[in-house]
């Protein structure tokens, strides 16, 4: 008979799957609070680090947009130059 693990909701033949049993074992050794503290310190970002990450991502986005604008601006300049050159060539032919 298959059961759903109450922690991770994976299917198992036991009341708790092997991975969650391992977590439960750590909690019995170190205490639930200590395991949560360790998980929080390792897996969660602190607020100042979150802000740094957000600023970094915003700066990258700004740089990408500036690069795209510069590329478009350069293309527009090249097109203008081509049009002016063709216009001068056509005037000389007349």
PyMOL Python script that loads the backbone (N, CA, C, O; Angstrom):
from pymol import cmd

cmd.read_pdbstr("""\
ATOM      1  N   UNK A   1       0.836  -1.176   0.000  1.00  0.00           N
ATOM      2  CA  UNK A   1       0.000   0.000   0.000  1.00  0.00           C
ATOM      3  C   UNK A   1       0.887   1.247   0.000  1.00  0.00           C
ATOM      4  O   UNK A   1       1.801   1.357   0.818  1.00  0.00           O
ATOM      5  N   UNK A   2       0.625   2.179  -0.905  1.00  0.00           N
ATOM      6  CA  UNK A   2       1.409   3.412  -0.984  1.00  0.00           C
ATOM      7  C   UNK A   2       0.791   4.488  -0.106  1.00  0.00           C
ATOM      8  O   UNK A   2      -0.427   4.660  -0.046  1.00  0.00           O
ATOM      9  N   UNK A   3       1.669   5.196   0.563  1.00  0.00           N
ATOM     10  CA  UNK A   3       1.245   6.304   1.419  1.00  0.00           C
ATOM     11  C   UNK A   3       1.930   7.579   0.954  1.00  0.00           C
ATOM     12  O   UNK A   3       2.976   7.529   0.307  1.00  0.00           O
ATOM     13  N   UNK A   4       1.357   8.688   1.274  1.00  0.00           N
ATOM     14  CA  UNK A   4       1.962   9.973   0.958  1.00  0.00           C
ATOM     15  C   UNK A   4       2.749  10.441   2.172  1.00  0.00           C
ATOM     16  O   UNK A   4       2.226  10.490   3.285  1.00  0.00           O
ATOM     17  N   UNK A   5       4.012  10.785   1.946  1.00  0.00           N
ATOM     18  CA  UNK A   5       4.841  11.287   3.042  1.00  0.00           C
ATOM     19  C   UNK A   5       4.238  12.603   3.525  1.00  0.00           C
ATOM     20  O   UNK A   5       3.981  13.483   2.704  1.00  0.00           O
ATOM     21  N   UNK A   6       4.005  12.768   4.810  1.00  0.00           N
ATOM     22  CA  UNK A   6       3.379  14.001   5.304  1.00  0.00           C
ATOM     23  C   UNK A   6       4.277  15.241   5.187  1.00  0.00           C
ATOM     24  O   UNK A   6       3.790  16.369   5.272  1.00  0.00           O
ATOM     25  N   UNK A   7       5.568  15.037   4.995  1.00  0.00           N
ATOM     26  CA  UNK A   7       6.479  16.179   4.918  1.00  0.00           C
ATOM     27  C   UNK A   7       6.673  16.640   3.474  1.00  0.00           C
ATOM     28  O   UNK A   7       6.439  17.807   3.160  1.00  0.00           O
ATOM     29  N   UNK A   8       7.096  15.737   2.602  1.00  0.00           N
ATOM     30  CA  UNK A   8       7.401  16.124   1.219  1.00  0.00           C
ATOM     31  C   UNK A   8       6.312  15.732   0.226  1.00  0.00           C
ATOM     32  O   UNK A   8       6.339  16.150  -0.932  1.00  0.00           O
ATOM     33  N   UNK A   9       5.361  14.932   0.681  1.00  0.00           N
ATOM     34  CA  UNK A   9       4.221  14.494  -0.117  1.00  0.00           C
ATOM     35  C   UNK A   9       4.599  13.549  -1.259  1.00  0.00           C
ATOM     36  O   UNK A   9       3.832  13.387  -2.208  1.00  0.00           O
ATOM     37  N   UNK A  10       5.767  12.929  -1.173  1.00  0.00           N
ATOM     38  CA  UNK A  10       6.159  11.895  -2.123  1.00  0.00           C
ATOM     39  C   UNK A  10       5.489  10.590  -1.723  1.00  0.00           C
ATOM     40  O   UNK A  10       5.140  10.391  -0.559  1.00  0.00           O
ATOM     41  N   UNK A  11       5.313   9.700  -2.698  1.00  0.00           N
ATOM     42  CA  UNK A  11       4.714   8.403  -2.410  1.00  0.00           C
ATOM     43  C   UNK A  11       5.762   7.473  -1.812  1.00  0.00           C
ATOM     44  O   UNK A  11       6.902   7.422  -2.273  1.00  0.00           O
ATOM     45  N   UNK A  12       5.362   6.748  -0.790  1.00  0.00           N
ATOM     46  CA  UNK A  12       6.265   5.832  -0.104  1.00  0.00           C
ATOM     47  C   UNK A  12       5.475   4.665   0.462  1.00  0.00           C
ATOM     48  O   UNK A  12       4.254   4.729   0.605  1.00  0.00           O
ATOM     49  N   UNK A  13       6.191   3.604   0.780  1.00  0.00           N
ATOM     50  CA  UNK A  13       5.501   2.484   1.423  1.00  0.00           C
ATOM     51  C   UNK A  13       5.569   2.604   2.949  1.00  0.00           C
ATOM     52  O   UNK A  13       4.942   1.831   3.674  1.00  0.00           O
ATOM     53  N   UNK A  14       6.331   3.575   3.415  1.00  0.00           N
ATOM     54  CA  UNK A  14       6.455   3.835   4.851  1.00  0.00           C
ATOM     55  C   UNK A  14       5.646   5.080   5.211  1.00  0.00           C
ATOM     56  O   UNK A  14       5.127   5.775   4.338  1.00  0.00           O
ATOM     57  N   UNK A  15       5.551   5.341   6.492  1.00  0.00           N
ATOM     58  CA  UNK A  15       4.799   6.530   6.912  1.00  0.00           C
ATOM     59  C   UNK A  15       5.539   7.817   6.546  1.00  0.00           C
ATOM     60  O   UNK A  15       4.916   8.855   6.323  1.00  0.00           O
ATOM     61  N   UNK A  16       6.887   7.741   6.486  1.00  0.00           N
ATOM     62  CA  UNK A  16       7.723   8.879   6.090  1.00  0.00           C
ATOM     63  C   UNK A  16       8.764   8.350   5.109  1.00  0.00           C
ATOM     64  O   UNK A  16       9.321   7.274   5.326  1.00  0.00           O
ATOM     65  N   UNK A  17       9.037   9.093   4.029  1.00  0.00           N
ATOM     66  CA  UNK A  17      10.013   8.629   3.043  1.00  0.00           C
ATOM     67  C   UNK A  17      11.433   8.643   3.621  1.00  0.00           C
ATOM     68  O   UNK A  17      11.666   9.193   4.697  1.00  0.00           O
ATOM     69  N   UNK A  18      12.364   8.041   2.905  1.00  0.00           N
ATOM     70  CA  UNK A  18      13.745   7.912   3.407  1.00  0.00           C
ATOM     71  C   UNK A  18      14.415   9.263   3.640  1.00  0.00           C
ATOM     72  O   UNK A  18      15.098   9.449   4.647  1.00  0.00           O
ATOM     73  N   UNK A  19      14.225  10.212   2.715  1.00  0.00           N
ATOM     74  CA  UNK A  19      14.863  11.523   2.872  1.00  0.00           C
ATOM     75  C   UNK A  19      14.314  12.253   4.095  1.00  0.00           C
ATOM     76  O   UNK A  19      15.074  12.838   4.866  1.00  0.00           O
ATOM     77  N   UNK A  20      13.021  12.219   4.267  1.00  0.00           N
ATOM     78  CA  UNK A  20      12.413  12.901   5.412  1.00  0.00           C
ATOM     79  C   UNK A  20      12.749  12.182   6.718  1.00  0.00           C
ATOM     80  O   UNK A  20      12.853  12.807   7.773  1.00  0.00           O
ATOM     81  N   UNK A  21      12.916  10.873   6.634  1.00  0.00           N
ATOM     82  CA  UNK A  21      13.349  10.121   7.815  1.00  0.00           C
ATOM     83  C   UNK A  21      14.741  10.583   8.235  1.00  0.00           C
ATOM     84  O   UNK A  21      15.045  10.665   9.425  1.00  0.00           O
ATOM     85  N   UNK A  22      15.581  10.883   7.247  1.00  0.00           N
ATOM     86  CA  UNK A  22      16.929  11.386   7.534  1.00  0.00           C
ATOM     87  C   UNK A  22      16.850  12.746   8.234  1.00  0.00           C
ATOM     88  O   UNK A  22      17.578  12.998   9.193  1.00  0.00           O
ATOM     89  N   UNK A  23      15.969  13.614   7.752  1.00  0.00           N
ATOM     90  CA  UNK A  23      15.776  14.926   8.381  1.00  0.00           C
ATOM     91  C   UNK A  23      15.263  14.741   9.810  1.00  0.00           C
ATOM     92  O   UNK A  23      15.719  15.407  10.739  1.00  0.00           O
ATOM     93  N   UNK A  24      14.330  13.846   9.961  1.00  0.00           N
ATOM     94  CA  UNK A  24      13.783  13.562  11.301  1.00  0.00           C
ATOM     95  C   UNK A  24      14.895  13.070  12.223  1.00  0.00           C
ATOM     96  O   UNK A  24      14.939  13.434  13.398  1.00  0.00           O
ATOM     97  N   UNK A  25      15.792  12.243  11.688  1.00  0.00           N
ATOM     98  CA  UNK A  25      16.920  11.737  12.474  1.00  0.00           C
ATOM     99  C   UNK A  25      17.826  12.887  12.923  1.00  0.00           C
ATOM    100  O   UNK A  25      18.245  12.937  14.080  1.00  0.00           O
ATOM    101  N   UNK A  26      18.129  13.817  11.996  1.00  0.00           N
ATOM    102  CA  UNK A  26      18.941  14.986  12.364  1.00  0.00           C
ATOM    103  C   UNK A  26      18.259  15.802  13.458  1.00  0.00           C
ATOM    104  O   UNK A  26      18.919  16.309  14.364  1.00  0.00           O
ATOM    105  N   UNK A  27      16.962  15.924  13.370  1.00  0.00           N
ATOM    106  CA  UNK A  27      16.242  16.686  14.397  1.00  0.00           C
ATOM    107  C   UNK A  27      16.310  15.982  15.749  1.00  0.00           C
ATOM    108  O   UNK A  27      16.343  16.641  16.789  1.00  0.00           O
ATOM    109  N   UNK A  28      16.331  14.665  15.742  1.00  0.00           N
ATOM    110  CA  UNK A  28      16.434  13.942  17.019  1.00  0.00           C
ATOM    111  C   UNK A  28      17.834  14.090  17.619  1.00  0.00           C
ATOM    112  O   UNK A  28      18.002  14.042  18.838  1.00  0.00           O
ATOM    113  N   UNK A  29      18.838  14.270  16.752  1.00  0.00           N
ATOM    114  CA  UNK A  29      20.211  14.423  17.238  1.00  0.00           C
ATOM    115  C   UNK A  29      20.481  15.856  17.686  1.00  0.00           C
ATOM    116  O   UNK A  29      20.999  16.079  18.780  1.00  0.00           O
ATOM    117  N   UNK A  30      20.128  16.840  16.832  1.00  0.00           N
ATOM    118  CA  UNK A  30      20.520  18.226  17.068  1.00  0.00           C
ATOM    119  C   UNK A  30      19.406  19.115  17.608  1.00  0.00           C
ATOM    120  O   UNK A  30      19.687  20.232  18.044  1.00  0.00           O
ATOM    121  N   UNK A  31      18.208  18.685  17.596  1.00  0.00           N
ATOM    122  CA  UNK A  31      16.979  19.394  17.966  1.00  0.00           C
ATOM    123  C   UNK A  31      16.375  20.069  16.730  1.00  0.00           C
ATOM    124  O   UNK A  31      17.079  20.486  15.811  1.00  0.00           O
ATOM    125  N   UNK A  32      15.083  20.155  16.749  1.00  0.00           N
ATOM    126  CA  UNK A  32      14.358  20.724  15.615  1.00  0.00           C
ATOM    127  C   UNK A  32      14.786  22.170  15.375  1.00  0.00           C
ATOM    128  O   UNK A  32      14.996  22.573  14.231  1.00  0.00           O
ATOM    129  N   UNK A  33      14.913  22.944  16.437  1.00  0.00           N
ATOM    130  CA  UNK A  33      15.294  24.362  16.304  1.00  0.00           C
ATOM    131  C   UNK A  33      16.664  24.529  15.662  1.00  0.00           C
ATOM    132  O   UNK A  33      16.867  25.413  14.829  1.00  0.00           O
ATOM    133  N   UNK A  34      17.610  23.666  16.058  1.00  0.00           N
ATOM    134  CA  UNK A  34      18.970  23.759  15.503  1.00  0.00           C
ATOM    135  C   UNK A  34      18.967  23.394  14.013  1.00  0.00           C
ATOM    136  O   UNK A  34      19.651  24.041  13.219  1.00  0.00           O
ATOM    137  N   UNK A  35      18.222  22.389  13.637  1.00  0.00           N
ATOM    138  CA  UNK A  35      18.152  21.990  12.226  1.00  0.00           C
ATOM    139  C   UNK A  35      17.529  23.113  11.407  1.00  0.00           C
ATOM    140  O   UNK A  35      18.017  23.423  10.320  1.00  0.00           O
ATOM    141  N   UNK A  36      16.477  23.718  11.900  1.00  0.00           N
ATOM    142  CA  UNK A  36      15.836  24.843  11.191  1.00  0.00           C
ATOM    143  C   UNK A  36      16.781  26.035  11.116  1.00  0.00           C
ATOM    144  O   UNK A  36      16.854  26.707  10.087  1.00  0.00           O
ATOM    145  N   UNK A  37      17.497  26.299  12.187  1.00  0.00           N
ATOM    146  CA  UNK A  37      18.475  27.396  12.193  1.00  0.00           C
ATOM    147  C   UNK A  37      19.548  27.167  11.127  1.00  0.00           C
ATOM    148  O   UNK A  37      19.913  28.090  10.398  1.00  0.00           O
ATOM    149  N   UNK A  38      20.041  25.953  11.043  1.00  0.00           N
ATOM    150  CA  UNK A  38      21.067  25.617  10.043  1.00  0.00           C
ATOM    151  C   UNK A  38      20.502  25.771   8.638  1.00  0.00           C
ATOM    152  O   UNK A  38      21.142  26.366   7.771  1.00  0.00           O
ATOM    153  N   UNK A  39      19.314  25.241   8.412  1.00  0.00           N
ATOM    154  CA  UNK A  39      18.691  25.358   7.089  1.00  0.00           C
ATOM    155  C   UNK A  39      18.472  26.820   6.715  1.00  0.00           C
ATOM    156  O   UNK A  39      18.732  27.221   5.581  1.00  0.00           O
ATOM    157  N   UNK A  40      18.000  27.603   7.658  1.00  0.00           N
ATOM    158  CA  UNK A  40      17.779  29.033   7.387  1.00  0.00           C
ATOM    159  C   UNK A  40      19.079  29.751   7.068  1.00  0.00           C
ATOM    160  O   UNK A  40      19.129  30.574   6.153  1.00  0.00           O
ATOM    161  N   UNK A  41      20.125  29.447   7.812  1.00  0.00           N
ATOM    162  CA  UNK A  41      21.392  30.145   7.584  1.00  0.00           C
ATOM    163  C   UNK A  41      22.034  29.736   6.263  1.00  0.00           C
ATOM    164  O   UNK A  41      22.737  30.533   5.641  1.00  0.00           O
ATOM    165  N   UNK A  42      21.798  28.507   5.834  1.00  0.00           N
ATOM    166  CA  UNK A  42      22.400  28.019   4.595  1.00  0.00           C
ATOM    167  C   UNK A  42      21.539  28.346   3.382  1.00  0.00           C
ATOM    168  O   UNK A  42      22.057  28.780   2.353  1.00  0.00           O
ATOM    169  N   UNK A  43      20.245  28.144   3.494  1.00  0.00           N
ATOM    170  CA  UNK A  43      19.376  28.231   2.323  1.00  0.00           C
ATOM    171  C   UNK A  43      18.688  29.582   2.142  1.00  0.00           C
ATOM    172  O   UNK A  43      18.285  29.921   1.029  1.00  0.00           O
ATOM    173  N   UNK A  44      18.550  30.342   3.194  1.00  0.00           N
ATOM    174  CA  UNK A  44      17.845  31.621   3.091  1.00  0.00           C
ATOM    175  C   UNK A  44      18.829  32.768   2.946  1.00  0.00           C
ATOM    176  O   UNK A  44      19.909  32.755   3.536  1.00  0.00           O
ATOM    177  N   UNK A  45      18.447  33.750   2.164  1.00  0.00           N
ATOM    178  CA  UNK A  45      19.281  34.941   2.010  1.00  0.00           C
ATOM    179  C   UNK A  45      18.928  35.952   3.096  1.00  0.00           C
ATOM    180  O   UNK A  45      17.763  36.133   3.447  1.00  0.00           O
ATOM    181  N   UNK A  46      19.946  36.592   3.608  1.00  0.00           N
ATOM    182  CA  UNK A  46      19.698  37.660   4.566  1.00  0.00           C
ATOM    183  C   UNK A  46      19.217  38.880   3.794  1.00  0.00           C
ATOM    184  O   UNK A  46      19.465  38.997   2.594  1.00  0.00           O
ATOM    185  N   UNK A  47      18.531  39.787   4.479  1.00  0.00           N
ATOM    186  CA  UNK A  47      17.941  40.941   3.802  1.00  0.00           C
ATOM    187  C   UNK A  47      18.970  41.780   3.051  1.00  0.00           C
ATOM    188  O   UNK A  47      18.723  42.184   1.915  1.00  0.00           O
ATOM    189  N   UNK A  48      20.120  42.047   3.671  1.00  0.00           N
ATOM    190  CA  UNK A  48      21.123  42.866   2.982  1.00  0.00           C
ATOM    191  C   UNK A  48      21.658  42.154   1.741  1.00  0.00           C
ATOM    192  O   UNK A  48      21.950  42.798   0.734  1.00  0.00           O
ATOM    193  N   UNK A  49      21.787  40.836   1.809  1.00  0.00           N
ATOM    194  CA  UNK A  49      22.243  40.095   0.646  1.00  0.00           C
ATOM    195  C   UNK A  49      21.172  40.057  -0.435  1.00  0.00           C
ATOM    196  O   UNK A  49      21.480  40.056  -1.627  1.00  0.00           O
ATOM    197  N   UNK A  50      19.912  40.027  -0.013  1.00  0.00           N
ATOM    198  CA  UNK A  50      18.818  40.080  -0.976  1.00  0.00           C
ATOM    199  C   UNK A  50      18.850  41.416  -1.708  1.00  0.00           C
ATOM    200  O   UNK A  50      18.692  41.463  -2.928  1.00  0.00           O
ATOM    201  N   UNK A  51      19.054  42.495  -0.971  1.00  0.00           N
ATOM    202  CA  UNK A  51      19.114  43.826  -1.582  1.00  0.00           C
ATOM    203  C   UNK A  51      20.289  43.915  -2.554  1.00  0.00           C
ATOM    204  O   UNK A  51      20.156  44.482  -3.639  1.00  0.00           O
ATOM    205  N   UNK A  52      21.432  43.361  -2.170  1.00  0.00           N
ATOM    206  CA  UNK A  52      22.597  43.364  -3.063  1.00  0.00           C
ATOM    207  C   UNK A  52      22.293  42.601  -4.344  1.00  0.00           C
ATOM    208  O   UNK A  52      22.646  43.046  -5.437  1.00  0.00           O
ATOM    209  N   UNK A  53      21.639  41.456  -4.208  1.00  0.00           N
ATOM    210  CA  UNK A  53      21.298  40.644  -5.379  1.00  0.00           C
ATOM    211  C   UNK A  53      20.330  41.410  -6.284  1.00  0.00           C
ATOM    212  O   UNK A  53      20.479  41.399  -7.506  1.00  0.00           O
ATOM    213  N   UNK A  54      19.353  42.066  -5.690  1.00  0.00           N
ATOM    214  CA  UNK A  54      18.385  42.849  -6.468  1.00  0.00           C
ATOM    215  C   UNK A  54      19.099  43.982  -7.206  1.00  0.00           C
ATOM    216  O   UNK A  54      18.856  44.201  -8.393  1.00  0.00           O
ATOM    217  N   UNK A  55      19.977  44.699  -6.504  1.00  0.00           N
ATOM    218  CA  UNK A  55      20.723  45.785  -7.146  1.00  0.00           C
ATOM    219  C   UNK A  55      21.586  45.268  -8.284  1.00  0.00           C
ATOM    220  O   UNK A  55      21.664  45.892  -9.342  1.00  0.00           O
ATOM    221  N   UNK A  56      22.233  44.131  -8.070  1.00  0.00           N
ATOM    222  CA  UNK A  56      23.070  43.534  -9.106  1.00  0.00           C
ATOM    223  C   UNK A  56      22.242  43.176 -10.333  1.00  0.00           C
ATOM    224  O   UNK A  56      22.646  43.448 -11.463  1.00  0.00           O
ATOM    225  N   UNK A  57      21.084  42.567 -10.107  1.00  0.00           N
ATOM    226  CA  UNK A  57      20.214  42.182 -11.227  1.00  0.00           C
ATOM    227  C   UNK A  57      19.686  43.415 -11.958  1.00  0.00           C
ATOM    228  O   UNK A  57      19.587  43.412 -13.185  1.00  0.00           O
ATOM    229  N   UNK A  58      19.351  44.457 -11.220  1.00  0.00           N
ATOM    230  CA  UNK A  58      18.879  45.700 -11.846  1.00  0.00           C
ATOM    231  C   UNK A  58      19.995  46.316 -12.679  1.00  0.00           C
ATOM    232  O   UNK A  58      19.754  46.773 -13.797  1.00  0.00           O
ATOM    233  N   UNK A  59      21.213  46.333 -12.146  1.00  0.00           N
ATOM    234  CA  UNK A  59      22.346  46.880 -12.901  1.00  0.00           C
ATOM    235  C   UNK A  59      22.588  46.084 -14.179  1.00  0.00           C
ATOM    236  O   UNK A  59      22.865  46.670 -15.225  1.00  0.00           O
ATOM    237  N   UNK A  60      22.486  44.763 -14.108  1.00  0.00           N
ATOM    238  CA  UNK A  60      22.658  43.932 -15.299  1.00  0.00           C
ATOM    239  C   UNK A  60      21.582  44.252 -16.330  1.00  0.00           C
ATOM    240  O   UNK A  60      21.863  44.345 -17.525  1.00  0.00           O
ATOM    241  N   UNK A  61      20.350  44.421 -15.860  1.00  0.00           N
ATOM    242  CA  UNK A  61      19.244  44.733 -16.766  1.00  0.00           C
ATOM    243  C   UNK A  61      19.463  46.092 -17.432  1.00  0.00           C
ATOM    244  O   UNK A  61      19.226  46.244 -18.630  1.00  0.00           O
ATOM    245  N   UNK A  62      19.913  47.072 -16.659  1.00  0.00           N
ATOM    246  CA  UNK A  62      20.191  48.401 -17.216  1.00  0.00           C
ATOM    247  C   UNK A  62      21.298  48.312 -18.260  1.00  0.00           C
ATOM    248  O   UNK A  62      21.183  48.899 -19.336  1.00  0.00           O
ATOM    249  N   UNK A  63      22.364  47.584 -17.954  1.00  0.00           N
ATOM    250  CA  UNK A  63      23.467  47.430 -18.916  1.00  0.00           C
ATOM    251  C   UNK A  63      22.991  46.765 -20.202  1.00  0.00           C
ATOM    252  O   UNK A  63      23.373  47.179 -21.297  1.00  0.00           O
ATOM    253  N   UNK A  64      22.156  45.732 -20.071  1.00  0.00           N
ATOM    254  CA  UNK A  64      21.629  45.052 -21.256  1.00  0.00           C
ATOM    255  C   UNK A  64      20.797  46.009 -22.105  1.00  0.00           C
ATOM    256  O   UNK A  64      20.906  46.010 -23.332  1.00  0.00           O
ATOM    257  N   UNK A  65      19.980  46.809 -21.463  1.00  0.00           N
ATOM    258  CA  UNK A  65      19.146  47.762 -22.206  1.00  0.00           C
ATOM    259  C   UNK A  65      20.004  48.853 -22.842  1.00  0.00           C
ATOM    260  O   UNK A  65      19.736  49.270 -23.969  1.00  0.00           O
ATOM    261  N   UNK A  66      21.029  49.318 -22.138  1.00  0.00           N
ATOM    262  CA  UNK A  66      21.930  50.318 -22.707  1.00  0.00           C
ATOM    263  C   UNK A  66      22.657  49.752 -23.922  1.00  0.00           C
ATOM    264  O   UNK A  66      22.810  50.436 -24.934  1.00  0.00           O
ATOM    265  N   UNK A  67      23.105  48.499 -23.820  1.00  0.00           N
ATOM    266  CA  UNK A  67      23.775  47.860 -24.953  1.00  0.00           C
ATOM    267  C   UNK A  67      22.831  47.752 -26.149  1.00  0.00           C
ATOM    268  O   UNK A  67      23.233  47.998 -27.287  1.00  0.00           O
ATOM    269  N   UNK A  68      21.583  47.387 -25.889  1.00  0.00           N
ATOM    270  CA  UNK A  68      20.600  47.279 -26.976  1.00  0.00           C
ATOM    271  C   UNK A  68      20.349  48.648 -27.605  1.00  0.00           C
ATOM    272  O   UNK A  68      20.262  48.759 -28.828  1.00  0.00           O
ATOM    273  N   UNK A  69      20.232  49.682 -26.785  1.00  0.00           N
ATOM    274  CA  UNK A  69      20.024  51.039 -27.302  1.00  0.00           C
ATOM    275  C   UNK A  69      21.227  51.510 -28.113  1.00  0.00           C
ATOM    276  O   UNK A  69      21.064  52.122 -29.169  1.00  0.00           O
ATOM    277  N   UNK A  70      22.419  51.231 -27.627  1.00  0.00           N
ATOM    278  CA  UNK A  70      23.626  51.620 -28.362  1.00  0.00           C
ATOM    279  C   UNK A  70      23.696  50.911 -29.707  1.00  0.00           C
ATOM    280  O   UNK A  70      24.071  51.512 -30.714  1.00  0.00           O
ATOM    281  N   UNK A  71      23.335  49.633 -29.719  1.00  0.00           N
ATOM    282  CA  UNK A  71      23.353  48.877 -30.968  1.00  0.00           C
ATOM    283  C   UNK A  71      22.338  49.464 -31.949  1.00  0.00           C
ATOM    284  O   UNK A  71      22.630  49.602 -33.137  1.00  0.00           O
ATOM    285  N   UNK A  72      21.151  49.807 -31.458  1.00  0.00           N
ATOM    286  CA  UNK A  72      20.131  50.405 -32.325  1.00  0.00           C
ATOM    287  C   UNK A  72      20.573  51.774 -32.814  1.00  0.00           C
ATOM    288  O   UNK A  72      20.353  52.119 -33.974  1.00  0.00           O
ATOM    289  N   UNK A  73      21.187  52.546 -31.951  1.00  0.00           N
ATOM    290  CA  UNK A  73      21.667  53.866 -32.323  1.00  0.00           C
ATOM    291  C   UNK A  73      22.737  53.761 -33.398  1.00  0.00           C
ATOM    292  O   UNK A  73      22.737  54.532 -34.358  1.00  0.00           O
ATOM    293  N   UNK A  74      23.639  52.819 -33.240  1.00  0.00           N
ATOM    294  CA  UNK A  74      24.700  52.619 -34.229  1.00  0.00           C
ATOM    295  C   UNK A  74      24.095  52.187 -35.566  1.00  0.00           C
ATOM    296  O   UNK A  74      24.530  52.649 -36.620  1.00  0.00           O
ATOM    297  N   UNK A  75      23.113  51.320 -35.527  1.00  0.00           N
ATOM    298  CA  UNK A  75      22.446  50.876 -36.752  1.00  0.00           C
ATOM    299  C   UNK A  75      21.752  52.046 -37.440  1.00  0.00           C
ATOM    300  O   UNK A  75      21.812  52.181 -38.662  1.00  0.00           O
ATOM    301  N   UNK A  76      21.099  52.884 -36.655  1.00  0.00           N
ATOM    302  CA  UNK A  76      20.427  54.062 -37.221  1.00  0.00           C
ATOM    303  C   UNK A  76      21.442  54.999 -37.866  1.00  0.00           C
ATOM    304  O   UNK A  76      21.182  55.534 -38.944  1.00  0.00           O
ATOM    305  N   UNK A  77      22.579  55.205 -37.237  1.00  0.00           N
ATOM    306  CA  UNK A  77      23.627  56.060 -37.803  1.00  0.00           C
ATOM    307  C   UNK A  77      24.139  55.482 -39.122  1.00  0.00           C
ATOM    308  O   UNK A  77      24.347  56.216 -40.088  1.00  0.00           O
ATOM    309  N   UNK A  78      24.339  54.178 -39.157  1.00  0.00           N
ATOM    310  CA  UNK A  78      24.808  53.537 -40.385  1.00  0.00           C
ATOM    311  C   UNK A  78      23.771  53.656 -41.499  1.00  0.00           C
ATOM    312  O   UNK A  78      24.121  53.887 -42.657  1.00  0.00           O
ATOM    313  N   UNK A  79      22.494  53.497 -41.148  1.00  0.00           N
ATOM    314  CA  UNK A  79      21.430  53.634 -42.149  1.00  0.00           C
ATOM    315  C   UNK A  79      21.365  55.067 -42.679  1.00  0.00           C
ATOM    316  O   UNK A  79      21.207  55.280 -43.881  1.00  0.00           O
ATOM    317  N   UNK A  80      21.487  56.036 -41.791  1.00  0.00           N
ATOM    318  CA  UNK A  80      21.474  57.446 -42.190  1.00  0.00           C
ATOM    319  C   UNK A  80      22.615  57.731 -43.159  1.00  0.00           C
ATOM    320  O   UNK A  80      22.442  58.382 -44.189  1.00  0.00           O
ATOM    321  N   UNK A  81      23.777  57.225 -42.795  1.00  0.00           N
ATOM    322  CA  UNK A  81      24.970  57.425 -43.622  1.00  0.00           C
ATOM    323  C   UNK A  81      24.779  56.792 -44.999  1.00  0.00           C
ATOM    324  O   UNK A  81      25.143  57.387 -46.013  1.00  0.00           O
ATOM    325  N   UNK A  82      24.217  55.603 -45.036  1.00  0.00           N
ATOM    326  CA  UNK A  82      23.966  54.916 -46.306  1.00  0.00           C
ATOM    327  C   UNK A  82      22.977  55.715 -47.155  1.00  0.00           C
ATOM    328  O   UNK A  82      23.176  55.868 -48.360  1.00  0.00           O
ATOM    329  N   UNK A  83      21.929  56.217 -46.538  1.00  0.00           N
ATOM    330  CA  UNK A  83      20.926  57.003 -47.264  1.00  0.00           C
ATOM    331  C   UNK A  83      21.552  58.278 -47.824  1.00  0.00           C
ATOM    332  O   UNK A  83      21.291  58.648 -48.969  1.00  0.00           O
ATOM    333  N   UNK A  84      22.380  58.951 -47.017  1.00  0.00           N
ATOM    334  CA  UNK A  84      23.032  60.183 -47.475  1.00  0.00           C
ATOM    335  C   UNK A  84      23.981  59.879 -48.636  1.00  0.00           C
ATOM    336  O   UNK A  84      24.034  60.637 -49.605  1.00  0.00           O
ATOM    337  N   UNK A  85      24.712  58.804 -48.548  1.00  0.00           N
ATOM    338  CA  UNK A  85      25.648  58.421 -49.609  1.00  0.00           C
ATOM    339  C   UNK A  85      24.893  58.136 -50.902  1.00  0.00           C
ATOM    340  O   UNK A  85      25.299  58.581 -51.976  1.00  0.00           O
ATOM    341  N   UNK A  86      23.802  57.398 -50.798  1.00  0.00           N
ATOM    342  CA  UNK A  86      22.996  57.089 -51.987  1.00  0.00           C
ATOM    343  C   UNK A  86      22.384  58.355 -52.580  1.00  0.00           C
ATOM    344  O   UNK A  86      22.309  58.516 -53.798  1.00  0.00           O
ATOM    345  N   UNK A  87      21.958  59.227 -51.713  1.00  0.00           N
ATOM    346  CA  UNK A  87      21.343  60.480 -52.167  1.00  0.00           C
ATOM    347  C   UNK A  87      22.371  61.317 -52.933  1.00  0.00           C
ATOM    348  O   UNK A  87      22.046  61.879 -53.979  1.00  0.00           O
ATOM    349  N   UNK A  88      23.590  61.406 -52.432  1.00  0.00           N
ATOM    350  CA  UNK A  88      24.658  62.153 -53.104  1.00  0.00           C
ATOM    351  C   UNK A  88      25.005  61.513 -54.448  1.00  0.00           C
ATOM    352  O   UNK A  88      25.231  62.207 -55.440  1.00  0.00           O
ATOM    353  N   UNK A  89      25.043  60.175 -54.464  1.00  0.00           N
ATOM    354  CA  UNK A  89      25.352  59.452 -55.693  1.00  0.00           C
ATOM    355  C   UNK A  89      24.294  59.705 -56.744  1.00  0.00           C
ATOM    356  O   UNK A  89      24.628  59.880 -57.916  1.00  0.00           O
ATOM    357  N   UNK A  90      23.031  59.730 -56.364  1.00  0.00           N
ATOM    358  CA  UNK A  90      21.930  59.961 -57.303  1.00  0.00           C
ATOM    359  C   UNK A  90      21.963  61.388 -57.828  1.00  0.00           C
ATOM    360  O   UNK A  90      21.671  61.621 -59.001  1.00  0.00           O
ATOM    361  N   UNK A  91      22.313  62.341 -56.980  1.00  0.00           N
ATOM    362  CA  UNK A  91      22.405  63.751 -57.420  1.00  0.00           C
ATOM    363  C   UNK A  91      23.526  63.928 -58.449  1.00  0.00           C
ATOM    364  O   UNK A  91      23.377  64.692 -59.403  1.00  0.00           O
ATOM    365  N   UNK A  92      24.637  63.229 -58.261  1.00  0.00           N
ATOM    366  CA  UNK A  92      25.759  63.330 -59.192  1.00  0.00           C
ATOM    367  C   UNK A  92      25.400  62.741 -60.544  1.00  0.00           C
ATOM    368  O   UNK A  92      25.846  63.233 -61.581  1.00  0.00           O
ATOM    369  N   UNK A  93      24.597  61.691 -60.533  1.00  0.00           N
ATOM    370  CA  UNK A  93      24.183  61.064 -61.795  1.00  0.00           C
ATOM    371  C   UNK A  93      23.289  61.976 -62.610  1.00  0.00           C
ATOM    372  O   UNK A  93      23.301  61.912 -63.839  1.00  0.00           O
ATOM    373  N   UNK A  94      22.522  62.815 -61.958  1.00  0.00           N
ATOM    374  CA  UNK A  94      21.583  63.718 -62.638  1.00  0.00           C
ATOM    375  C   UNK A  94      22.344  64.874 -63.169  1.00  0.00           C
ATOM    376  O   UNK A  94      21.761  65.768 -63.782  1.00  0.00           O
TER     377      UNK A  94
END
""", "prot")
cmd.dss("prot")
cmd.show_as("cartoon", "prot")
cmd.util.cbc("prot")
cmd.orient("prot")
